[in-house]
Amino acid sequence: MDVRHQYSHSPSIYRNHTDNIFALSWSPDGRYLASAGRDRAVRVWRALSGKDVFVYRSHSDPVLSLAWSPDGTRLASGDTSGAIHIWRALDGEQIMIYRGHKRFARGLAWSPDGAWLASGGDFGDSTVQVWSPTTGQLLYTRTEQERIFAVRWSPDGRRLAACAFVDGVQVWDALSNEQIFSYHGHRGPVYALDWSPDSLMLASAGQDGQIHLWEDQSGRVTQIYRAHTQAIKALAWSPDGKLLASGGDDTLLRIWRATTGEDVLTYTGHESWIRALCWSPDGQYVASASGRVVHMCCL
């Protein structure tokens, strides 16, 4: 690879977890970063200093998923028992626990207005459930996919998408639950997906090491990046829609130009697989989790 694309800055590294990290979420105002994993703790950090603000310790099982509410006041966290905790983000006051999943609450996505939460169940559950994070009222359940790895709500609030071990990616109307499209372009499980900020495109990635960019209603593919030599487990579109970040089992964090697939940079500082990444709201930083540490890279 052209050395001009190698990441040359020294990243900040946050080390307070005692076991593997599985989930990251950045607060909408850009001030805080939340991380969680096998040690059952959810840590809220000052995003650019790595100083602990708060540690939430109410989970009895490893935490697989995190999602910050659009207004920044609440965090949702799901664990291997299937329990999803809703709590006040900066002081840990518990608002409710949702127990609709049997096991492995791996995917979480808030509606843009904060009125609903979508959650996906991995091994032992395989449902997507849409419910109220205030009352726990269930709007509907979907059972068409096996082992849900990620759920994403479109930024315009109209659609939901989920990717799975089998059945590729499904897209449906967020409130009516009416099926819109199924995408089966990948070879093998699809582990990660994200909407473009304008809600017109989906990016998906998985076991085949490829990133596919496609239209959610027609399945027309606009780009395929042969991105990684092993499975991709994390994928995120930049806030301005110009870049994509990806990471996975080959330990590389890679940044791509969305329209062309051009390799913008590669960060090689992780020592083990990457399971989560997220962009800062201003698009200047990418946080990625590998093993017990969070790496903060400045673009």
N, C-alpha and C positions, 0 to 999 in steps of 0.2 A: 504493500500500500504506500502511496505517496506520503512521505513524512510530513508534508505541509498540512495534512489532515489529522495528524496526531495531536491529542490534547496536550498543551504545553504549560498550563497553569498548575499551581499547587492547590488541590481542592481542600475544603474544610472537611474534616471527618469527625462524626459524632459517635461516641462509643458506649453509652450508658446501658444499652440492652445487654442481658446476660445470655441470650440465646437468639436463634435466627429470626430475622425480621421478615414479615410477609406482606406488610401493607404500609402505605404512606398516603398522606393527604395534606394539602396546603390550604391554609385559611384563605377565604376570599379577599381579605384585606392585605394579604402578603406578609403579615407580621409573624405568623406562627406555622410550624410544621408538626404534624402528628405522625407518630410511627408506632407500630405494634407487631407482635409476633408470638413465638413459642413460649416466651417467658410470662405471658398472660398480662403484661403491663402495656397500657397505652401511654406513651410519653408525648407531651406537648412541649416543644422547644421554641425558643426564639429563633426564627428561621435562619438568620444570617450569623448568629453567634454560637448556636448550639447549646445555649444555657437552658437547663430544665426550668420550665414554668410550672408544670404540674404533672403528676403521674397518677393515672386512673387505674385502680387495682381491683375492680369489682368482678372481673371475669374469673371463672374457675377453670377455664380451659384455654388452650392456645388461641390467639386472635388471628383471624385470616383476612379481615377486610375492615376498611375505614372509609368514611365519607363525611366531609364537613358540610353542614347545611348552607344553602346559598346566602343566608343573612349572617353567617358566621357565628351564631349563638350556640349551636348544638353540634355534637359529633355523634355519629352512629358507628358502632363497632360490632362485628359479628365473629363468633368463635366456632370451634369444632363441634360443640354440642348442638349447634343450630340456634343458640340464643343470640339476639341482637339487642344491644344496650343503646338507649338514647340518653344522652347526658349533656349537661351544660358544659360548654367546651373549656372554660378557663377555671372552673372551681370544682368540677366533678360531681355536681349535684345530679343524682339520677332522676330522669324524667319518667322512663318506663323501660321494661324489658319485653321484647316481642318474642314469642316462642312458637311461631308458626312452622318453623323448619324442624325436621327430625334430626338433621346433622349437618355440619359443614356449611355454615353461612359464608360463602366465599365472595359473592358479588353484592355490591351496594351502590345505589344511585338515587339521589334526590331529584324530584321534579324541580325545574327552575324556579317555581314559585314557593317551594318548600312545603307544599300541602301533602305530598305523597312520597313514599319511599318504595323503591323496587329492590328486592333482594333475591339472590339466586343461591340454590343449594347444590353443593357438589356431591361427593360420594355419600350414598345413603339417603339422598333426598331428591335431587334432580327436578326441582320445581322453581319457577319464578313467581314470586308473590308481590303484589302491589297493595300497599296498606298505608294507613294514616300513622305518622310518627307521633301524633298527639294522643290518639285514642286507641290505637292498635286495630281499628276497624279494617277488615280485609275487603279490598275492592274486587280482586279476582286472583286466580291462580292459573298458571300455565304449566302443562305437563308434557309438552311435545319433545323436549330435548333431554339427553342423558348426560348428567354431570355438568352443571353450569360452572364455568370458570370466570366469567365477567358479565356484568349487566351495565348498560350505559343508556342514559336518557338524553335525547337530542336537545341541543341548546335552545331550540324554539319551543320545546315542551310537547311536541306533537307525537313523537315516536319513541319506542324503546327497542333496544337490540340486545341480544344475549348470544354468547358463543359457548360451545360445549365440546365435550369429548367426542361425541358423534353428532350428526345433523348440522354441522357447520354453524352458520350464523342465521338467526331468525330476526325479522323486523316486524313490528306490529304497531297498530294505533295505541297510544299510551293509555287512553281512558276507555275506549270501547273494547279493547282487546282483539280487534279485528286484524287478522293476518295480512301483511302487506307483501313480504318477499322472504324467500329463503336463499342463502348463498352457500354454494358447495364447491367453491373454487380451490380450496386448500387440499393438500394430501395429508390426511391425518387430523388429529385434534386441533381445535382452534382455541388458544389460551388467552388471547388478548384482543381487544378492539377499542376504538375510540371514534367519536364523531368529529368531523371538521367543525370549526366554530360557526360556520354559516349553515350547518345542518344539512348540507347537500351531499356529503360524501361520508363513507365509512372507511376506516383503515382497520384491517384485521391481520393477525399473525398467529403462528402456531408451531407445531411440531416440524413442519417442513422448512423452517428457517426463513420463510418468505414473508414480506409485507405486501398485502394487496390493497389497493385503493379502488373503491367501486361505488357506483350510485345505488342508493338504498332501495329504490323502487324498480329499477330495471336490471340490476346486477352488472351493468356495463363496467368493465374494468378499464381504468385509465392508466394505472401503473402497477407493475409487479417488481419489487426490489428483492433480489436474491441477497438478503441482508446479513444473515448469520450462518455459521457452519453447524450450529445446533439449534435446538428449540428456542423460540422467542417466548418469554413469559410475561413481558411488560411492554406497553406501547402507549404513547401519549402524543397528541397533537399540540403544537405550541399555541398560545393564546391568540396570536395574530394569523394563524392558519398557514404560515409559510414553511414550517419545519415539522418533522416528526422525530421523536426519540424512541429508541428501542433497546431492549436488553434481555438477556436470557442465559442459557446454560453455557455459552462460550465465554462468559465473564465480561463481555464487551458492552459498554454503553456507546451507542452510535446515534448520530444526528444526521438526518436526511433532509434535502430540499424536497418539499412535498410535490411540487409540480413536475420535477424532472427525475427524482430519485438520485440526484447527485449526493455523494458522500461529503458532508460538510465537516464533520470531525469524528474521531474515535477516541474514547477514553479507555485506557487499558489498566487502570489502577485497582480494579476489583480483584480479589484473590479467589472468589468463588462465584457461583451463579447469582444472577440478579433476579429478584422476585417482584420488585416494585419500583416504580419511578413516577415522578410528577414534576411539572413545570411550576415555577413561581408565576403568580398572576401577571407580572410585568414581562414575562418571557426572558428574563436575564439569567435565570439559574435553572438547573435541573438537579433534583435530588434523586438519588438512587440507592436502593438498599441491597446489600450483599452480606450474607452471614449475619454477624451481630452489629454491623456498623452501617451508618448512613454517610454517603459521600455527597458533598455539595459542590457542584461544578458551575463556575461562572462562564457564561458565553461572552 
